[in-house]
Amino acid sequence: MDDEALMRGRVYGADHDDPDPGPRPGRVYRELVAGPLDGLLLDVTGWSADRLAAGAALATEIGAYGRGGHALYGPRPADPRRWDWQGDAP
């Protein structure tokens, strides 16, 4: 994904009523690939290298566990700007 395409995406956690749910200038994002959050951007501004390497368990109601569940995403080794879905967890 090029920088221009990245700036058109929707940010994970943005309010559904937000008229501008896209990325903000000066912030750092990762593209979520596959799984229930496919195509969303995750704001990782200020995350340490260790935290970035660990990935994230992101709350979602549309995963295998429904309300209260999480989608697990981690950095793609060949392209750390993209985080691949690794499964769902309660």
C-alpha positions as CSV (number, residue, x, y, z in Angstrom):
1,M,0.0,0.0,0.0
2,D,1.4,3.3,-1.0
3,D,1.3,6.4,1.3
4,E,-1.6,7.9,-0.7
5,A,-3.7,4.8,-0.4
6,L,-2.9,4.5,3.3
7,M,-4.2,8.0,3.9
8,R,-7.6,7.1,2.5
9,G,-8.2,4.2,5.0
10,R,-10.4,4.0,8.0
11,V,-8.8,3.9,11.5
12,Y,-9.6,1.1,13.9
13,G,-11.6,2.5,16.8
14,A,-12.9,5.5,14.9
15,D,-16.5,6.3,15.8
16,H,-19.0,5.1,13.2
17,D,-20.6,8.5,13.2
18,D,-17.2,10.3,12.7
19,P,-17.5,12.2,9.4
20,D,-13.7,11.8,8.9
21,P,-12.7,8.4,10.3
22,G,-9.4,8.4,8.3
23,P,-5.9,8.8,9.4
24,R,-4.6,12.0,10.9
25,P,-1.4,13.8,9.8
26,G,1.6,13.2,12.1
27,R,0.4,9.8,13.2
28,V,1.9,6.4,12.4
29,Y,-0.4,3.5,11.2
30,R,-0.2,-0.2,10.3
31,E,-2.6,-1.7,7.8
32,L,-4.6,-4.7,9.1
33,V,-4.7,-7.5,6.6
34,A,-7.3,-10.3,6.5
35,G,-9.5,-11.4,9.4
36,P,-12.4,-9.4,10.8
37,L,-10.6,-6.0,10.7
38,D,-9.2,-6.4,7.2
39,G,-8.4,-3.0,5.6
40,L,-8.6,-0.9,8.8
41,L,-5.6,1.1,10.0
42,L,-4.2,0.8,13.5
43,D,-2.7,3.9,15.1
44,V,0.6,2.8,16.6
45,T,2.0,6.3,17.3
46,G,4.3,6.2,20.2
47,W,4.5,2.4,20.4
48,S,8.0,1.0,21.3
49,A,9.8,-1.4,19.0
50,D,9.1,-4.3,21.4
51,R,5.4,-3.5,21.4
52,L,5.3,-3.2,17.6
53,A,7.1,-6.5,17.3
54,A,4.5,-8.2,19.6
55,G,1.5,-7.2,17.5
56,A,-1.9,-6.6,19.1
57,A,-5.1,-8.2,20.4
58,L,-7.8,-5.9,19.1
59,A,-11.3,-5.9,20.5
60,T,-14.0,-6.7,18.0
61,E,-17.5,-8.0,17.9
62,I,-17.3,-9.5,14.5
63,G,-14.7,-12.2,15.2
64,A,-15.2,-15.8,16.1
65,Y,-16.0,-15.0,19.7
66,G,-18.5,-12.2,19.1
67,R,-18.9,-9.5,21.7
68,G,-15.9,-9.4,24.0
69,G,-13.7,-11.2,21.5
70,H,-10.4,-10.1,20.0
71,A,-8.7,-10.3,16.7
72,L,-4.9,-11.1,16.9
73,Y,-2.7,-9.2,14.4
74,G,1.1,-9.2,14.1
75,P,3.7,-7.6,11.8
76,R,4.4,-9.2,8.4
77,P,8.1,-10.1,8.4
78,A,8.7,-8.9,4.9
79,D,6.6,-5.7,5.3
80,P,6.1,-4.6,8.9
81,R,3.8,-1.8,7.8
82,R,1.2,-4.5,7.2
83,W,0.0,-6.6,10.1
84,D,-1.5,-10.0,9.3
85,W,-4.4,-11.6,11.1
86,Q,-3.3,-14.5,13.2
87,G,-6.6,-15.7,14.5
88,D,-9.3,-14.8,17.1
89,A,-9.2,-15.1,20.9
90,P,-11.8,-14.6,23.6
